[in-house]
Amino acid sequence: MSNLKRSDRLLIIIPAYNEQGAINQVVSGVRQAVPQADVLVINDGSVDNTAQEAESAGALVVEHPFNLGIGGAVQTGLKFARDQGYDYVIRLDGDGQHNANEIELFLNVLRSGQTDMVVGSRFLDADVDWHIPFARRIGINFFSWAVSLLIGDRTTDTTSGFCGMNRRVIDLLATYLPQDYPDVESRVIVHKAGLRQLELPVHMRARMAGVSSISSWKSIYYAFKVSLAMITSALKDINLQSHSPYINGNGSSHRADQNRADQHSADQNGHTTNGVGSNGTNDGASNGASNGAKVNSVVTNGISASPMAHKGLTPNGAEIVQPSGVES
């Protein structure tokens, strides 16, 4: 049973690159597991029918004109969530490995106030054998050891793409998330900002279709770049100053009644607005997502009216297309 209040808003973000064989089932599974949530698929320059499949399953789709990488795709989703005033975000992958039924567990822990970010770990349950190749397991163990050392707390799965966050983490990572391989570095960034993170055991499955975008050569590049970025993040200052109209200056959230009223009025009149909510940073996701991105199809499920008709839409000048038979 969900602990989500009717007044709270939940966004599920699903970055996807050439996932036409899985994305329809992933979106359908999420909408069945958490019907109160809005589902946003970030189509990161796919050359197949990923966008069409996601749209047909009822997701809101943001299309990047070219591939930005997983971090760029996730950051597009986080900027959207920040600017639209969502209270919680759950991120899961588009390949079907993550179990949508576990979203409720993440949400309940976030709502309890125990933590600011929840990360699903494959390795907290010692009885599970994930049949991960030996070389890759060495890399996972190394990054878990390194992050544990840097943040002063035990971590077991720093490459997990299954996580949940509250508004403070949404706002933080919408600004600071790295563009290509974000998972390891984001754990350090959250710690540097003074926010809390907690791992929970999850059960993952084999991908439904397609192949991983990380090849053997990319794995070597990944290990080198992430190691360097992780150390750099540990040394730099992280500013928690909020860029969200829904969070006050000390990072705590509040309701913006006038903004909600403006949004409702815009929804009723079918208005949309252009332009990303600028935060003054030079991140790749902001530049890429505002360069001709296109937004297709939205289904909202009772929490609020269409999230599109509000200021700060991530893609600048985005086109909003309602599919036939879908009502906002």
Secondary structure as UniProt FT lines:
FT   TURN            6..7
FT   STRAND          10..16
FT   TURN            20..22
FT   HELIX           23..33
FT   TURN            35..36
FT   STRAND          38..44
FT   HELIX           50..56
FT   TURN            57..58
FT   STRAND          60..64
FT   HELIX           70..84
FT   STRAND          88..91
FT   TURN            94..95
FT   HELIX           100..102
FT   HELIX           103..112
FT   STRAND          117..121
FT   TURN            126..127
FT   HELIX           134..151
FT   TURN            158..159
FT   STRAND          163..166
FT   HELIX           167..176
FT   HELIX           183..192
FT   TURN            193..194
FT   STRAND          197..201
FT   HELIX           216..235
FT   TURN            245..246
FT   TURN            249..250
FT   HELIX           257..269
FT   HELIX           284..289
FT   TURN            290..292
FT   STRAND          294..296
FT   TURN            307..308
FT   TURN            316..317
FT   STRAND          320..321
FT   TURN            324..325
//
